[in-house]
Amino acid sequence: MTTIRRSQEERSAATRERLLDATIETLVEKGYGRTTTTEIVRRAGLSRGAQVHHFPTKAELVNSAVAHLAFKREQEIRAEFARLDPKADRVSAAIDLLWSGYAGPLFTAALEIIVAARTDPELREAFATLNLNVTRGIEGFVGDTFGPQVLRKRSFRNVLELTVNLMHGLALSRMTEKREGNADRLVEVWKDVVRPIFEDMSKAS
């Protein structure tokens, strides 16, 4: 039987992955205030030294974990969209895929950072960079979906920004309200509002 030995780079990547996954799990379950590096390394089955080697501070670890999760979700969205029937309603599908990101651990973890960053300068600065990267990822997905020309239109970018901010608000409402399905209903309403705008602008050269 042949034993396949992993390279140092592969082992390092695997260690980082375990730390990042454990961080998201802890953030979602315990919240930022109760998330400690001690708990993270325990869940990851690693040593404190391994954590410090890859992520010297809690803020760096937390932001890296959310960025990692956001990147993975972006790749999943792109893969799901690529499998769509070419005749499908692209506007509806794109909004559904973006909205799905607010139903899982990504939004919950990001929300914990947003609240904590208000009084933590290090976390606030790191989150600003993360937020910029997420915004660029969304713009990249939309540009690939509807054509790069749409992002040159201020009116289109305004609608996109409104869409993202609406989803933020609806996701927060869904966490605090008791009205089951209300947020999903309003997403459907928003699709009807923006569909003609998205379609008209994507057709324009």
Phi and psi in degrees as GROMACS dihedral restraints (atoms count N, CA, C in turn):
[ dihedral_restraints ]
;  ai    aj    ak    al  type     phi  dphi    fc
    3     4     5     6     1   -88.4    20    10
    4     5     6     7     1   130.6    20    10
    6     7     8     9     1   -96.6    20    10
    7     8     9    10     1   123.9    20    10
    9    10    11    12     1   -94.6    20    10
   10    11    12    13     1   115.9    20    10
   12    13    14    15     1   -92.1    20    10
   13    14    15    16     1   130.9    20    10
   15    16    17    18     1   -79.1    20    10
   16    17    18    19     1   147.8    20    10
   18    19    20    21     1   -74.4    20    10
   19    20    21    22     1   165.2    20    10
   21    22    23    24     1   -59.5    20    10
   22    23    24    25     1   -38.3    20    10
   24    25    26    27     1   -63.9    20    10
   25    26    27    28     1   -40.2    20    10
   27    28    29    30     1   -67.5    20    10
   28    29    30    31     1   -40.4    20    10
   30    31    32    33     1   -65.7    20    10
   31    32    33    34     1   -39.7    20    10
   33    34    35    36     1   -64.5    20    10
   34    35    36    37     1   -42.3    20    10
   36    37    38    39     1   -64.5    20    10
   37    38    39    40     1   -39.0    20    10
   39    40    41    42     1   -65.6    20    10
   40    41    42    43     1   -38.8    20    10
   42    43    44    45     1   -64.3    20    10
   43    44    45    46     1   -45.0    20    10
   45    46    47    48     1   -60.8    20    10
   46    47    48    49     1   -42.0    20    10
   48    49    50    51     1   -61.3    20    10
   49    50    51    52     1   -43.0    20    10
   51    52    53    54     1   -64.4    20    10
   52    53    54    55     1   -40.9    20    10
   54    55    56    57     1   -65.0    20    10
   55    56    57    58     1   -43.7    20    10
   57    58    59    60     1   -66.7    20    10
   58    59    60    61     1   -43.1    20    10
   60    61    62    63     1   -64.3    20    10
   61    62    63    64     1   -41.0    20    10
   63    64    65    66     1   -66.5    20    10
   64    65    66    67     1   -33.3    20    10
   66    67    68    69     1   -66.7    20    10
   67    68    69    70     1   -46.4    20    10
   69    70    71    72     1   -61.5    20    10
   70    71    72    73     1   -44.3    20    10
   72    73    74    75     1   -58.7    20    10
   73    74    75    76     1   -43.5    20    10
   75    76    77    78     1   -69.6    20    10
   76    77    78    79     1   -42.9    20    10
   78    79    80    81     1   -57.7    20    10
   79    80    81    82     1   -47.7    20    10
   81    82    83    84     1   -66.5    20    10
   82    83    84    85     1   -40.5    20    10
   84    85    86    87     1   -78.7    20    10
   85    86    87    88     1   -39.7    20    10
   87    88    89    90     1  -112.0    20    10
   88    89    90    91     1   -17.6    20    10
   90    91    92    93     1    86.0    20    10
   91    92    93    94     1   162.2    20    10
   93    94    95    96     1   -63.6    20    10
   94    95    96    97     1   -41.8    20    10
   96    97    98    99     1   -60.1    20    10
   97    98    99   100     1   -33.4    20    10
   99   100   101   102     1  -101.4    20    10
  100   101   102   103     1     5.2    20    10
  102   103   104   105     1   -85.0    20    10
  103   104   105   106     1   119.7    20    10
  105   106   107   108     1  -122.3    20    10
  106   107   108   109     1   154.1    20    10
  108   109   110   111     1   -64.7    20    10
  109   110   111   112     1   -29.3    20    10
  111   112   113   114     1   -62.0    20    10
  112   113   114   115     1   -44.7    20    10
  114   115   116   117     1   -67.8    20    10
  115   116   117   118     1   -38.1    20    10
  117   118   119   120     1   -63.1    20    10
  118   119   120   121     1   -48.8    20    10
  120   121   122   123     1   -67.5    20    10
  121   122   123   124     1   -30.0    20    10
  123   124   125   126     1   -63.9    20    10
  124   125   126   127     1   -46.5    20    10
  126   127   128   129     1   -65.8    20    10
  127   128   129   130     1   -36.0    20    10
  129   130   131   132     1   -76.7    20    10
  130   131   132   133     1   -15.3    20    10
  132   133   134   135     1    70.4    20    10
  133   134   135   136     1    35.5    20    10
  135   136   137   138     1  -125.5    20    10
  136   137   138   139     1   174.3    20    10
  138   139   140   141     1   -92.3    20    10
  139   140   141   142     1   160.5    20    10
  141   142   143   144     1   -60.8    20    10
  142   143   144   145     1   -36.5    20    10
  144   145   146   147     1   -61.8    20    10
  145   146   147   148     1   -38.9    20    10
  147   148   149   150     1   -64.4    20    10
  148   149   150   151     1   -39.7    20    10
  150   151   152   153     1   -65.1    20    10
  151   152   153   154     1   -47.3    20    10
  153   154   155   156     1   -63.4    20    10
  154   155   156   157     1   -35.7    20    10
  156   157   158   159     1   -61.5    20    10
  157   158   159   160     1   -41.0    20    10
  159   160   161   162     1   -90.9    20    10
  160   161   162   163     1   -38.3    20    10
  162   163   164   165     1  -138.6    20    10
  163   164   165   166     1    95.4    20    10
  165   166   167   168     1   -59.5    20    10
  166   167   168   169     1   -31.8    20    10
  168   169   170   171     1  -124.1    20    10
  169   170   171   172     1   160.2    20    10
  171   172   173   174     1   -62.7    20    10
  172   173   174   175     1   -42.0    20    10
  174   175   176   177     1   -60.0    20    10
  175   176   177   178     1   -43.6    20    10
  177   178   179   180     1   -65.2    20    10
  178   179   180   181     1   -40.3    20    10
  180   181   182   183     1   -65.5    20    10
  181   182   183   184     1   -46.4    20    10
  183   184   185   186     1   -64.0    20    10
  184   185   186   187     1   -47.3    20    10
  186   187   188   189     1   -65.2    20    10
  187   188   189   190     1   -38.6    20    10
  189   190   191   192     1   -64.1    20    10
  190   191   192   193     1   -37.2    20    10
  192   193   194   195     1   -66.0    20    10
  193   194   195   196     1   -44.6    20    10
  195   196   197   198     1   -68.2    20    10
  196   197   198   199     1   -38.9    20    10
  198   199   200   201     1   -62.4    20    10
  199   200   201   202     1   -40.7    20    10
  201   202   203   204     1   -62.2    20    10
  202   203   204   205     1   -44.2    20    10
  204   205   206   207     1   -67.6    20    10
  205   206   207   208     1   -38.9    20    10
  207   208   209   210     1   -64.0    20    10
  208   209   210   211     1   -40.8    20    10
  210   211   212   213     1   -63.9    20    10
  211   212   213   214     1   -44.7    20    10
  213   214   215   216     1   -62.4    20    10
  214   215   216   217     1   -40.4    20    10
  216   217   218   219     1   -66.3    20    10
  217   218   219   220     1   -38.0    20    10
  219   220   221   222     1   -61.6    20    10
  220   221   222   223     1   -42.8    20    10
  222   223   224   225     1   -65.1    20    10
  223   224   225   226     1   -37.8    20    10
  225   226   227   228     1   -64.9    20    10
  226   227   228   229     1   -42.6    20    10
  228   229   230   231     1   -61.6    20    10
  229   230   231   232     1   -44.9    20    10
  231   232   233   234     1   -62.3    20    10
  232   233   234   235     1   -41.4    20    10
  234   235   236   237     1   -66.4    20    10
  235   236   237   238     1   -41.5    20    10
  237   238   239   240     1   -64.9    20    10
  238   239   240   241     1   -41.4    20    10
  240   241   242   243     1   -66.6    20    10
  241   242   243   244     1   -36.9    20    10
  243   244   245   246     1   -64.2    20    10
  244   245   246   247     1   -24.6    20    10
  246   247   248   249     1   -86.2    20    10
  247   248   249   250     1    -3.6    20    10
  249   250   251   252     1   -67.8    20    10
  250   251   252   253     1   150.7    20    10
  252   253   254   255     1   -62.8    20    10
  253   254   255   256     1   130.7    20    10
  255   256   257   258     1   -54.9    20    10
  256   257   258   259     1   -23.7    20    10
  258   259   260   261     1   -89.9    20    10
  259   260   261   262     1     0.2    20    10
  261   262   263   264     1   -69.4    20    10
  262   263   264   265     1   161.3    20    10
  264   265   266   267     1   -72.4    20    10
  265   266   267   268     1   101.3    20    10
  267   268   269   270     1   -66.4    20    10
  268   269   270   271     1   -36.4    20    10
  270   271   272   273     1   -64.1    20    10
  271   272   273   274     1   -48.4    20    10
  273   274   275   276     1   -61.9    20    10
  274   275   276   277     1   -44.1    20    10
  276   277   278   279     1   -64.4    20    10
  277   278   279   280     1   -43.4    20    10
  279   280   281   282     1   -63.1    20    10
  280   281   282   283     1   -43.3    20    10
  282   283   284   285     1   -67.3    20    10
  283   284   285   286     1   -40.1    20    10
  285   286   287   288     1   -59.9    20    10
  286   287   288   289     1   -42.5    20    10
  288   289   290   291     1   -68.7    20    10
  289   290   291   292     1   -40.5    20    10
  291   292   293   294     1   -64.0    20    10
  292   293   294   295     1   -42.6    20    10
  294   295   296   297     1   -65.1    20    10
  295   296   297   298     1   -32.6    20    10
  297   298   299   300     1   -61.7    20    10
  298   299   300   301     1   -27.2    20    10
  300   301   302   303     1   -67.5    20    10
  301   302   303   304     1   -19.1    20    10
  303   304   305   306     1   -92.1    20    10
  304   305   306   307     1    -0.2    20    10
  306   307   308   309     1   -97.6    20    10
  307   308   309   310     1   -11.1    20    10
  309   310   311   312     1  -111.4    20    10
  310   311   312   313     1  -161.8    20    10
  312   313   314   315     1   -69.0    20    10
  313   314   315   316     1   -20.0    20    10
  315   316   317   318     1   -60.5    20    10
  316   317   318   319     1   -49.2    20    10
  318   319   320   321     1   -66.3    20    10
  319   320   321   322     1   -41.8    20    10
  321   322   323   324     1   -60.5    20    10
  322   323   324   325     1   -46.1    20    10
  324   325   326   327     1   -65.6    20    10
  325   326   327   328     1   -43.1    20    10
  327   328   329   330     1   -63.1    20    10
  328   329   330   331     1   -38.1    20    10
  330   331   332   333     1   -62.8    20    10
  331   332   333   334     1   -39.2    20    10
  333   334   335   336     1   -61.0    20    10
  334   335   336   337     1   -39.1    20    10
  336   337   338   339     1   -70.6    20    10
  337   338   339   340     1   -40.9    20    10
  339   340   341   342     1   -57.5    20    10
  340   341   342   343     1   -46.2    20    10
  342   343   344   345     1   -65.9    20    10
  343   344   345   346     1   -45.5    20    10
  345   346   347   348     1   -68.1    20    10
  346   347   348   349     1   -31.9    20    10
  348   349   350   351     1   -68.3    20    10
  349   350   351   352     1   -18.9    20    10
  351   352   353   354     1   -58.8    20    10
  352   353   354   355     1   -34.3    20    10
  354   355   356   357     1  -117.5    20    10
  355   356   357   358     1     9.6    20    10
  357   358   359   360     1  -123.4    20    10
  358   359   360   361     1   101.3    20    10
  360   361   362   363     1   -57.5    20    10
  361   362   363   364     1   -41.0    20    10
  363   364   365   366     1   -63.8    20    10
  364   365   366   367     1   -44.1    20    10
  366   367   368   369     1   -68.7    20    10
  367   368   369   370     1   -37.9    20    10
  369   370   371   372     1   -63.3    20    10
  370   371   372   373     1   -43.4    20    10
  372   373   374   375     1   -65.3    20    10
  373   374   375   376     1   -43.2    20    10
  375   376   377   378     1   -66.5    20    10
  376   377   378   379     1   -38.0    20    10
  378   379   380   381     1   -69.3    20    10
  379   380   381   382     1   -32.5    20    10
  381   382   383   384     1   -60.3    20    10
  382   383   384   385     1   -41.2    20    10
  384   385   386   387     1   -66.5    20    10
  385   386   387   388     1   -43.5    20    10
  387   388   389   390     1   -59.8    20    10
  388   389   390   391     1   -46.2    20    10
  390   391   392   393     1   -62.1    20    10
  391   392   393   394     1   -38.5    20    10
  393   394   395   396     1   -63.7    20    10
  394   395   396   397     1   -42.3    20    10
  396   397   398   399     1   -66.1    20    10
  397   398   399   400     1   -38.8    20    10
  399   400   401   402     1   -65.2    20    10
  400   401   402   403     1   -43.0    20    10
  402   403   404   405     1   -60.3    20    10
  403   404   405   406     1   -43.3    20    10
  405   406   407   408     1   -64.7    20    10
  406   407   408   409     1   -35.9    20    10
  408   409   410   411     1   -63.9    20    10
  409   410   411   412     1   -42.2    20    10
  411   412   413   414     1   -65.0    20    10
  412   413   414   415     1   -43.9    20    10
  414   415   416   417     1   -62.8    20    10
  415   416   417   418     1   -38.4    20    10
  417   418   419   420     1   -63.2    20    10
  418   419   420   421     1   -43.2    20    10
  420   421   422   423     1   -63.0    20    10
  421   422   423   424     1   -45.2    20    10
  423   424   425   426     1   -66.7    20    10
  424   425   426   427     1   -40.1    20    10
  426   427   428   429     1   -62.6    20    10
  427   428   429   430     1   -41.2    20    10
  429   430   431   432     1   -67.9    20    10
  430   431   432   433     1   -30.9    20    10
  432   433   434   435     1   -79.9    20    10
  433   434   435   436     1   -43.6    20    10
  435   436   437   438     1  -111.1    20    10
  436   437   438   439     1    -0.6    20    10
  438   439   440   441     1   103.8    20    10
  439   440   441   442     1   137.4    20    10
  441   442   443   444     1   -63.6    20    10
  442   443   444   445     1   -20.6    20    10
  444   445   446   447     1   -65.3    20    10
  445   446   447   448     1   -27.0    20    10
  447   448   449   450     1   -66.9    20    10
  448   449   450   451     1   -30.5    20    10
  450   451   452   453     1   -74.2    20    10
  451   452   453   454     1   -11.5    20    10
  453   454   455   456     1   -83.8    20    10
  454   455   456   457     1    -7.6    20    10
  456   457   458   459     1   -95.9    20    10
  457   458   459   460     1   120.7    20    10
  459   460   461   462     1   -59.3    20    10
  460   461   462   463     1   -39.1    20    10
  462   463   464   465     1   -63.9    20    10
  463   464   465   466     1   -38.1    20    10
  465   466   467   468     1   -67.9    20    10
  466   467   468   469     1   -43.3    20    10
  468   469   470   471     1   -63.2    20    10
  469   470   471   472     1   -32.9    20    10
  471   472   473   474     1   -63.8    20    10
  472   473   474   475     1   -44.0    20    10
  474   475   476   477     1   -65.1    20    10
  475   476   477   478     1   -40.4    20    10
  477   478   479   480     1   -63.0    20    10
  478   479   480   481     1   -44.5    20    10
  480   481   482   483     1   -63.2    20    10
  481   482   483   484     1   -40.7    20    10
  483   484   485   486     1   -61.7    20    10
  484   485   486   487     1   -40.4    20    10
  486   487   488   489     1   -61.4    20    10
  487   488   489   490     1   -47.2    20    10
  489   490   491   492     1   -64.4    20    10
  490   491   492   493     1   -43.6    20    10
  492   493   494   495     1   -68.2    20    10
  493   494   495   496     1   -34.4    20    10
  495   496   497   498     1   -61.9    20    10
  496   497   498   499     1   -42.9    20    10
  498   499   500   501     1   -64.9    20    10
  499   500   501   502     1   -38.7    20    10
  501   502   503   504     1   -56.5    20    10
  502   503   504   505     1   -50.8    20    10
  504   505   506   507     1   -64.4    20    10
  505   506   507   508     1   -42.7    20    10
  507   508   509   510     1   -66.8    20    10
  508   509   510   511     1   -37.6    20    10
  510   511   512   513     1   -64.8    20    10
  511   512   513   514     1   -39.5    20    10
  513   514   515   516     1   -66.4    20    10
  514   515   516   517     1   -41.4    20    10
  516   517   518   519     1   -62.2    20    10
  517   518   519   520     1   -39.4    20    10
  519   520   521   522     1   -63.8    20    10
  520   521   522   523     1   -30.1    20    10
  522   523   524   525     1   -75.6    20    10
  523   524   525   526     1   -24.5    20    10
  525   526   527   528     1  -110.9    20    10
  526   527   528   529     1   -20.1    20    10
  528   529   530   531     1   -96.0    20    10
  529   530   531   532     1   164.0    20    10
  531   532   533   534     1  -101.9    20    10
  532   533   534   535     1    -2.1    20    10
  534   535   536   537     1   -80.5    20    10
  535   536   537   538     1    97.8    20    10
  537   538   539   540     1   -64.6    20    10
  538   539   540   541     1   127.3    20    10
  540   541   542   543     1    84.5    20    10
  541   542   543   544     1    -3.4    20    10
  543   544   545   546     1   -65.2    20    10
  544   545   546   547     1   -42.4    20    10
  546   547   548   549     1   -63.4    20    10
  547   548   549   550     1   -43.0    20    10
  549   550   551   552     1   -62.7    20    10
  550   551   552   553     1   -37.4    20    10
  552   553   554   555     1   -62.7    20    10
  553   554   555   556     1   -43.2    20    10
  555   556   557   558     1   -70.3    20    10
  556   557   558   559     1   -29.8    20    10
  558   559   560   561     1   -63.2    20    10
  559   560   561   562     1   -40.3    20    10
  561   562   563   564     1   -64.1    20    10
  562   563   564   565     1   -39.2    20    10
  564   565   566   567     1   -62.4    20    10
  565   566   567   568     1   -42.3    20    10
  567   568   569   570     1   -65.4    20    10
  568   569   570   571     1   -34.9    20    10
  570   571   572   573     1   -57.6    20    10
  571   572   573   574     1   -44.1    20    10
  573   574   575   576     1   -65.0    20    10
  574   575   576   577     1   -31.6    20    10
  576   577   578   579     1   -71.6    20    10
  577   578   579   580     1   -45.5    20    10
  579   580   581   582     1   -93.0    20    10
  580   581   582   583     1   -15.2    20    10
  582   583   584   585     1   -54.6    20    10
  583   584   585   586     1   -51.6    20    10
  585   586   587   588     1   -63.7    20    10
  586   587   588   589     1   -30.9    20    10
  588   589   590   591     1   -68.3    20    10
  589   590   591   592     1   -49.3    20    10
  591   592   593   594     1   -61.2    20    10
  592   593   594   595     1   -45.4    20    10
  594   595   596   597     1   -66.6    20    10
  595   596   597   598     1   -43.6    20    10
  597   598   599   600     1   -63.8    20    10
  598   599   600   601     1   -42.0    20    10
  600   601   602   603     1   -73.3    20    10
  601   602   603   604     1   -33.0    20    10
  603   604   605   606     1   -72.8    20    10
  604   605   606   607     1   -23.6    20    10
  606   607   608   609     1   -79.2    20    10
  607   608   609   610     1   -27.7    20    10
  609   610   611   612     1   -70.5    20    10
  610   611   612   613     1   144.7    20    10
